[in-house]
Each structure stands twice: as structure tokens, then as C-alpha cells.
Amino acid sequence: QVQLVESGGGLVQAGGSLRLSCEASVSSFSANYMGWSRQAPGKQRDLVAGITIGGNTNYADSVKGRFTISRDNAKNTVYLEMNSLKPEDTAVYYCNMQSSRTLNFFWGQGTQVTVSS
């Protein structure tokens, strides 16, 4: 069973930066899609950014120009570079990956990002 291990969350002041990472636990795992979503208290989980195996990306309007998603296929890792952070970016961030072989989606356990004003 593939597990996604996230890291990089924490507490940062408004205007600061954080970099999230998410690595698949199985080296033979191949993902055709990788993405990040977030869930703030009392709200639904929303897509933040996604990237295909070909490198095509998409972003939520609220993070365009501030966040950058990237991937390292050799390391089965997806990254989320977050700049100019705002208090409204505070949430638990979840990575997800879709298996190229089974098309099943896998989710990470979530990492807390807190932006203070």
C-alpha cells in the first residue's frame, strides 16, 4: 500500500514563505497526477494546485502568482512553494497522487500551515 508522507508545514508570519513536500513511500510507484488541496476549519477541502506527468499545472485563483507546484518523478515527490502567505492560507494541506497503473487516488495525512497576521 502506497503512503504519501508530507513535510514542511508550520507557523509563519504573513508575507512569509513555506515549502511543502510529499513523497510516495513505494519507489516503484508512478503517478500521472499529483496535487495539493487544503481544508480550513469548518470548510470543505479545496484544490490548491495540480500537476500532470507532462508538467501541465493548474491553480486555484486564490493562489495564482503566489504558489508554485512542481514534481520530481525520479523521487516520486511533489512540492508546493508558497510565497506571500496570507492569514487566509491557514489550513491543513493534503497532497494526493493518482496511480498511473490503477488510476486510484492516494492521500497524505495532512500538514498544518498557519499564517499569523
RODO-120888 format. One record per residue: z, x, y of N, C-alpha, C in turn; residue number from 1. Coordinates in nm, 4 decimals, padded with zeros to 6 digits, m for minus. Example, Ala and Ser with C-alpha at 12.3 -4.5 7.8 and 13.67 -1.06 7.14 Angstrom:
+----------+----------+----------+----------+----------+----------+----------+----------+----------+------+
:     n_pz :     n_px :     n_py :    ca_pz :    ca_px :    ca_py :     c_pz :     c_px :     c_py : resi :
+----------+----------+----------+----------+----------+----------+----------+----------+----------+------+
:  00.7800 :  01.3190 : m00.5690 :  00.7800 :  01.2300 : m00.4500 :  00.7800 :  01.3200 : m00.3300 :    1 :
:  00.7080 :  01.2850 : m00.2250 :  00.7140 :  01.3670 : m00.1060 :  00.7870 :  01.2900 :  00.0030 :    2 :
+----------+----------+----------+----------+----------+----------+----------+----------+----------+------+
***
This chain:
+----------+----------+----------+----------+----------+----------+----------+----------+----------+------+
:     n_pz :     n_px :     n_py :    ca_pz :    ca_px :    ca_py :     c_pz :     c_px :     c_py : resi :
+----------+----------+----------+----------+----------+----------+----------+----------+----------+------+
:  00.0000 :  00.0837 : m00.1186 :  00.0000 :  00.0000 :  00.0000 :  00.0000 :  00.0883 :  00.1251 :    1 :
: m00.0914 :  00.0592 :  00.2131 : m00.1033 :  00.1364 :  00.3365 :  00.0061 :  00.0948 :  00.4338 :    2 :
:  00.0688 :  00.1911 :  00.4936 :  00.1647 :  00.1656 :  00.6015 :  00.1148 :  00.2343 :  00.7276 :    3 :
:  00.1359 :  00.1673 :  00.8397 :  00.0985 :  00.2239 :  00.9690 :  00.2271 :  00.2651 :  01.0403 :    4 :
:  00.2330 :  00.3902 :  01.0790 :  00.3537 :  00.4455 :  01.1407 :  00.3254 :  00.4739 :  01.2871 :    5 :
:  00.3989 :  00.4038 :  01.3730 :  00.3795 :  00.4158 :  01.5174 :  00.4835 :  00.5087 :  01.5780 :    6 :
:  00.4456 :  00.5696 :  01.6887 :  00.5388 :  00.6536 :  01.7622 :  00.4956 :  00.6589 :  01.9085 :    7 :
:  00.5874 :  00.7031 :  01.9936 :  00.5531 :  00.7259 :  02.1333 :  00.6085 :  00.6260 :  02.2323 :    8 :
:  00.6715 :  00.5196 :  02.1849 :  00.7278 :  00.4230 :  02.2778 :  00.8505 :  00.4791 :  02.3473 :    9 :
:  00.9000 :  00.4054 :  02.4448 :  01.0195 :  00.4487 :  02.5161 :  01.0363 :  00.3802 :  02.6482 :   10 :
:  01.1225 :  00.4379 :  02.7297 :  01.1532 :  00.3853 :  02.8623 :  01.0874 :  00.4741 :  02.9671 :   11 :
:  01.0189 :  00.4107 :  03.0609 :  00.9502 :  00.4857 :  03.1656 :  00.9571 :  00.4071 :  03.2959 :   12 :
:  00.9540 :  00.4778 :  03.4059 :  00.9540 :  00.4096 :  03.5356 :  00.8143 :  00.3587 :  03.5691 :   13 :
:  00.8090 :  00.2583 :  03.6523 :  00.6812 :  00.2048 :  03.6971 :  00.5979 :  00.3169 :  03.7587 :   14 :
:  00.4695 :  00.3160 :  03.7237 :  00.3798 :  00.4211 :  03.7690 :  00.3686 :  00.5368 :  03.6727 :   15 :
:  00.4544 :  00.5400 :  03.5737 :  00.4556 :  00.6477 :  03.4760 :  00.3541 :  00.6271 :  03.3649 :   16 :
:  00.3595 :  00.7177 :  03.2673 :  00.2638 :  00.7170 :  03.1566 :  00.3345 :  00.7326 :  03.0229 :   17 :
:  00.2720 :  00.6784 :  02.9215 :  00.3158 :  00.6959 :  02.7835 :  00.1932 :  00.7038 :  02.6949 :   18 :
:  00.2099 :  00.7718 :  02.5805 :  00.1016 :  00.7776 :  02.4821 :  00.1562 :  00.7323 :  02.3482 :   19 :
:  00.0963 :  00.6262 :  02.2970 :  00.1343 :  00.5747 :  02.1664 :  00.0409 :  00.6300 :  02.0598 :   20 :
:  00.0966 :  00.6522 :  01.9414 :  00.0179 :  00.6965 :  01.8273 :  00.0478 :  00.6084 :  01.7080 :   21 :
: m00.0500 :  00.5941 :  01.6202 : m00.0329 :  00.5137 :  01.4994 : m00.1150 :  00.5784 :  01.3889 :   22 :
: m00.0485 :  00.6173 :  01.2815 : m00.1147 :  00.6868 :  01.1718 : m00.1021 :  00.6081 :  01.0431 :   23 :
: m00.2111 :  00.5987 :  00.9697 : m00.2091 :  00.5353 :  00.8384 : m00.1475 :  00.6317 :  00.7375 :   24 :
: m00.0641 :  00.5763 :  00.6476 :  00.0138 :  00.6608 :  00.5562 : m00.0682 :  00.7146 :  00.4406 :   25 :
: m00.1840 :  00.6560 :  00.4134 : m00.2657 :  00.6960 :  00.2989 : m00.3867 :  00.7729 :  00.3504 :   26 :
: m00.4031 :  00.8969 :  00.3058 : m00.5090 :  00.9825 :  00.3588 : m00.6484 :  00.9315 :  00.3242 :   27 :
: m00.6613 :  00.8580 :  00.2137 : m00.7932 :  00.8081 :  00.1726 : m00.8316 :  00.6787 :  00.2425 :   28 :
: m00.7399 :  00.6260 :  00.3230 : m00.7663 :  00.5002 :  00.3929 : m00.8740 :  00.5200 :  00.4983 :   29 :
: m00.9662 :  00.4233 :  00.5042 : m01.0712 :  00.4267 :  00.6048 : m01.0703 :  00.2946 :  00.6804 :   30 :
: m01.0651 :  00.3017 :  00.8111 : m01.0570 :  00.1810 :  00.8937 : m01.1830 :  00.1654 :  00.9761 :   31 :
: m01.2440 :  00.0489 :  00.9706 : m01.3617 :  00.0256 :  01.0549 : m01.3213 : m00.0288 :  01.1914 :   32 :
: m01.1971 : m00.0724 :  01.2054 : m01.1473 : m00.1201 :  01.3335 : m01.0020 : m00.0777 :  01.3477 :   33 :
: m00.9665 : m00.0343 :  01.4669 : m00.8284 : m00.0020 :  01.4995 : m00.7958 : m00.0652 :  01.6339 :   34 :
: m00.6738 : m00.1117 :  01.6481 : m00.6391 : m00.1758 :  01.7735 : m00.4913 : m00.1745 :  01.8030 :   35 :
: m00.4602 : m00.2166 :  01.9239 : m00.3224 : m00.2313 :  01.9697 : m00.3053 : m00.3709 :  02.0277 :   36 :
: m00.1933 : m00.4325 :  01.9951 : m00.1540 : m00.5600 :  02.0532 : m00.0116 : m00.5441 :  02.1047 :   37 :
:  00.0326 : m00.6396 :  02.1842 :  00.1696 : m00.6334 :  02.2336 :  00.2289 : m00.7726 :  02.2416 :   38 :
:  00.3610 : m00.7751 :  02.2334 :  00.4325 : m00.9025 :  02.2399 :  00.5564 : m00.8852 :  02.3252 :   39 :
:  00.5590 : m00.9576 :  02.4358 :  00.6753 : m00.9587 :  02.5228 :  00.7706 : m01.0683 :  02.4767 :   40 :
:  00.8985 : m01.0587 :  02.5117 :  00.9957 : m01.1607 :  02.4684 :  00.9529 : m01.3003 :  02.5098 :   41 :
:  00.9524 : m01.3913 :  02.4145 :  00.9199 : m01.5303 :  02.4418 :  00.7725 : m01.5583 :  02.4578 :   42 :
:  00.6887 : m01.4580 :  02.4331 :  00.5446 : m01.4764 :  02.4494 :  00.4720 : m01.4472 :  02.3193 :   43 :
:  00.3465 : m01.4878 :  02.3121 :  00.2669 : m01.4627 :  02.1928 :  00.2178 : m01.3190 :  02.1928 :   44 :
:  00.1759 : m01.2751 :  02.0752 :  00.1202 : m01.1410 :  02.0621 : m00.0237 : m01.1437 :  02.1113 :   45 :
: m00.0573 : m01.0533 :  02.2020 : m00.1904 : m01.0488 :  02.2604 : m00.2568 : m00.9145 :  02.2357 :   46 :
: m00.3886 : m00.9175 :  02.2245 : m00.4654 : m00.7952 :  02.2096 : m00.4586 : m00.7133 :  02.3373 :   47 :
: m00.4380 : m00.5831 :  02.3227 : m00.4407 : m00.4918 :  02.4364 : m00.5723 : m00.4150 :  02.4388 :   48 :
: m00.6069 : m00.3566 :  02.3249 : m00.7290 : m00.2761 :  02.3174 : m00.7717 : m00.2616 :  02.1724 :   49 :
: m00.9010 : m00.2418 :  02.1509 : m00.9535 : m00.2200 :  02.0183 : m01.0652 : m00.1192 :  02.0209 :   50 :
: m01.0886 : m00.0545 :  01.9062 : m01.1958 :  00.0449 :  01.8969 : m01.2570 :  00.0384 :  01.7576 :   51 :
: m01.3898 :  00.0366 :  01.7523 : m01.4592 :  00.0322 :  01.6246 : m01.4810 :  00.1736 :  01.5712 :   52 :
: m01.5281 :  00.1803 :  01.4485 : m01.5520 :  00.3113 :  01.3888 : m01.6615 :  00.3861 :  01.4633 :   53 :
: m01.7469 :  00.3112 :  01.5301 : m01.8532 :  00.3716 :  01.6084 : m01.8108 :  00.4130 :  01.7482 :   54 :
: m01.6861 :  00.3804 :  01.7833 : m01.6351 :  00.4198 :  01.9139 : m01.6471 :  00.3159 :  02.0232 :   55 :
: m01.6958 :  00.1977 :  01.9902 : m01.7012 :  00.0910 :  02.0904 : m01.5600 :  00.0393 :  02.1167 :   56 :
: m01.5297 :  00.0188 :  02.2435 : m01.3946 : m00.0229 :  02.2810 : m01.3955 : m00.1545 :  02.3571 :   57 :
: m01.2833 : m00.2230 :  02.3524 : m01.2639 : m00.3413 :  02.4350 : m01.1186 : m00.3427 :  02.4802 :   58 :
: m01.0961 : m00.4005 :  02.5980 : m00.9635 : m00.4019 :  02.6577 : m00.9314 : m00.5389 :  02.7152 :   59 :
: m00.8024 : m00.5700 :  02.7158 : m00.7574 : m00.6864 :  02.7900 : m00.7787 : m00.6599 :  02.9389 :   60 :
: m00.8109 : m00.7628 :  03.0133 : m00.8370 : m00.7447 :  03.1562 : m00.7171 : m00.6815 :  03.2279 :   61 :
: m00.5983 : m00.7143 :  03.1823 : m00.4774 : m00.6683 :  03.2493 : m00.4540 : m00.5177 :  03.2382 :   62 :
: m00.5228 : m00.4520 :  03.1445 : m00.5002 : m00.3082 :  03.1252 : m00.6241 : m00.2247 :  03.1547 :   63 :
: m00.7349 : m00.2889 :  03.1845 : m00.8583 : m00.2138 :  03.2119 : m00.8375 : m00.1165 :  03.3279 :   64 :
: m00.8843 :  00.0054 :  03.3072 : m00.8702 :  00.1077 :  03.4099 : m00.7387 :  00.1821 :  03.4046 :   65 :
: m00.6444 :  00.1322 :  03.3263 : m00.5126 :  00.1984 :  03.3159 : m00.4860 :  00.2517 :  03.1755 :   66 :
: m00.5340 :  00.1798 :  03.0742 : m00.5098 :  00.2176 :  02.9351 : m00.6403 :  00.2690 :  02.8731 :   67 :
: m00.6264 :  00.3643 :  02.7810 : m00.7406 :  00.4165 :  02.7078 : m00.7067 :  00.4244 :  02.5601 :   68 :
: m00.7909 :  00.3632 :  02.4786 : m00.7732 :  00.3703 :  02.3346 : m00.8688 :  00.4746 :  02.2780 :   69 :
: m00.8219 :  00.5478 :  02.1778 : m00.9064 :  00.6470 :  02.1118 : m00.8627 :  00.6575 :  01.9668 :   70 :
: m00.9453 :  00.7238 :  01.8871 : m00.9128 :  00.7366 :  01.7457 : m00.9562 :  00.8726 :  01.6932 :   71 :
: m00.8859 :  00.9181 :  01.5912 : m00.9212 :  01.0399 :  01.5197 : m00.9383 :  00.9993 :  01.3738 :   72 :
: m01.0624 :  00.9840 :  01.3312 : m01.0889 :  00.9340 :  01.1966 : m01.0402 :  01.0312 :  01.0898 :   73 :
: m01.0476 :  01.1589 :  01.1171 : m01.0021 :  01.2581 :  01.0195 : m00.8517 :  01.2471 :  00.9938 :   74 :
: m00.7787 :  01.2010 :  01.0938 : m00.6337 :  01.1867 :  01.0812 : m00.5910 :  01.0419 :  01.0587 :   75 :
: m00.6880 :  00.9517 :  01.0505 : m00.6564 :  00.8087 :  01.0353 : m00.5543 :  00.7645 :  01.1402 :   76 :
: m00.5793 :  00.8043 :  01.2630 : m00.4843 :  00.7801 :  01.3711 : m00.5539 :  00.7160 :  01.4899 :   77 :
: m00.4845 :  00.6222 :  01.5506 : m00.5318 :  00.5597 :  01.6731 : m00.4278 :  00.5863 :  01.7821 :   78 :
: m00.4782 :  00.6066 :  01.9030 : m00.3928 :  00.6377 :  02.0169 : m00.4114 :  00.5339 :  02.1269 :   79 :
: m00.3071 :  00.5192 :  02.2079 : m00.3177 :  00.4370 :  02.3276 : m00.2528 :  00.5143 :  02.4416 :   80 :
: m00.3385 :  00.5611 :  02.5318 : m00.2909 :  00.6312 :  02.6506 : m00.2675 :  00.5272 :  02.7587 :   81 :
: m00.1453 :  00.5205 :  02.8089 : m00.1098 :  00.4180 :  02.9073 : m00.0674 :  00.4858 :  03.0375 :   82 :
: m00.1407 :  00.4599 :  03.1430 : m00.1119 :  00.5162 :  03.2740 : m00.0827 :  00.4054 :  03.3746 :   83 :
: m00.0232 :  00.4435 :  03.4854 :  00.0089 :  00.3480 :  03.5924 :  00.0818 :  00.2266 :  03.5363 :   84 :
:  00.1805 :  00.2524 :  03.4566 :  00.2517 :  00.1448 :  03.3883 :  00.3249 :  00.0550 :  03.4871 :   85 :
:  00.3288 : m00.0727 :  03.4541 :  00.3923 : m00.1747 :  03.5367 :  00.5041 : m00.2420 :  03.4561 :   86 :
:  00.6013 : m00.2989 :  03.5238 :  00.7078 : m00.3696 :  03.4503 :  00.6537 : m00.4771 :  03.3567 :   87 :
:  00.5424 : m00.5402 :  03.3940 :  00.4856 : m00.6445 :  03.3086 :  00.4200 : m00.5891 :  03.1825 :   88 :
:  00.4109 : m00.4577 :  03.1704 :  00.3626 : m00.3968 :  03.0467 :  00.4731 : m00.3861 :  02.9423 :   89 :
:  00.5952 : m00.4177 :  02.9808 :  00.7075 : m00.4122 :  02.8883 :  00.6858 : m00.5073 :  02.7720 :   90 :
:  00.6925 : m00.4546 :  02.6504 :  00.6672 : m00.5337 :  02.5303 :  00.6869 : m00.4450 :  02.4068 :   91 :
:  00.6841 : m00.5086 :  02.2917 :  00.6722 : m00.4344 :  02.1664 :  00.5230 : m00.4197 :  02.1379 :   92 :
:  00.4803 : m00.2979 :  02.1154 :  00.3397 : m00.2685 :  02.0910 :  00.3174 : m00.2465 :  01.9419 :   93 :
:  00.2161 : m00.3141 :  01.8896 :  00.1830 : m00.3077 :  01.7474 :  00.0418 : m00.2524 :  01.7306 :   94 :
:  00.0265 : m00.1599 :  01.6381 : m00.1086 : m00.1160 :  01.6045 : m00.1560 : m00.1956 :  01.4830 :   95 :
: m00.2855 : m00.2048 :  01.4683 : m00.3424 : m00.2667 :  01.3494 : m00.4720 : m00.1981 :  01.3126 :   96 :
: m00.5017 : m00.2005 :  01.1863 : m00.6235 : m00.1402 :  01.1346 : m00.6839 : m00.2310 :  01.0292 :   97 :
: m00.8167 : m00.2353 :  01.0267 : m00.8868 : m00.3120 :  00.9252 : m00.9500 : m00.2167 :  00.8256 :   98 :
: m00.9203 : m00.2370 :  00.6984 : m00.9749 : m00.1511 :  00.5950 : m01.1262 : m00.1682 :  00.5862 :   99 :
: m01.1979 : m00.0557 :  00.5818 : m01.3431 : m00.0609 :  00.5655 : m01.3805 : m00.1130 :  00.4273 :  100 :
: m01.2938 : m00.0918 :  00.3296 : m01.3264 : m00.1261 :  00.1912 : m01.2928 : m00.2709 :  00.1598 :  101 :
: m01.1724 : m00.3162 :  00.1986 : m01.1285 : m00.4519 :  00.1605 : m01.1369 : m00.5520 :  00.2756 :  102 :
: m01.1532 : m00.5019 :  00.3977 : m01.1541 : m00.5819 :  00.5207 : m01.0179 : m00.6449 :  00.5501 :  103 :
: m00.9153 : m00.6058 :  00.4763 : m00.7801 : m00.6530 :  00.5057 : m00.7271 : m00.5839 :  00.6313 :  104 :
: m00.6420 : m00.6561 :  00.7029 : m00.5769 : m00.6001 :  00.8203 : m00.4364 : m00.5538 :  00.7848 :  105 :
: m00.3977 : m00.4420 :  00.8435 : m00.2630 : m00.3883 :  00.8270 : m00.2008 : m00.3723 :  00.9654 :  106 :
: m00.0686 : m00.3938 :  00.9717 :  00.0026 : m00.3865 :  01.0989 :  00.1153 : m00.2852 :  01.0933 :  107 :
:  00.1391 : m00.2216 :  01.2054 :  00.2544 : m00.1347 :  01.2175 :  00.3812 : m00.2147 :  01.2417 :  108 :
:  00.4941 : m00.1441 :  01.2447 :  00.6226 : m00.2110 :  01.2588 :  00.6557 : m00.2414 :  01.4048 :  109 :
:  00.5817 : m00.1836 :  01.4951 :  00.6033 : m00.2080 :  01.6376 :  00.6862 : m00.0980 :  01.7018 :  110 :
:  00.6535 : m00.0683 :  01.8259 :  00.7306 :  00.0293 :  01.9035 :  00.7557 : m00.0287 :  02.0430 :  111 :
:  00.8770 : m00.0156 :  02.0893 :  00.9173 : m00.0757 :  02.2163 :  00.8731 :  00.0104 :  02.3334 :  112 :
:  00.8104 : m00.0540 :  02.4303 :  00.7761 :  00.0097 :  02.5577 :  00.8463 : m00.0692 :  02.6680 :  113 :
:  00.9275 : m00.0006 :  02.7445 :  00.9994 : m00.0639 :  02.8544 :  00.9675 :  00.0088 :  02.9840 :  114 :
:  00.9200 : m00.0669 :  03.0828 :  00.8842 : m00.0104 :  03.2122 :  00.9811 : m00.0654 :  03.3165 :  115 :
:  01.0556 :  00.0234 :  03.3779 :  01.1541 : m00.0190 :  03.4772 :  01.0917 : m00.0153 :  03.6170 :  116 :
:  01.1387 : m00.1075 :  03.7004 :  01.0836 : m00.1151 :  03.8369 :  01.1586 : m00.0251 :  03.9330 :  117 :
+----------+----------+----------+----------+----------+----------+----------+----------+----------+------+
***
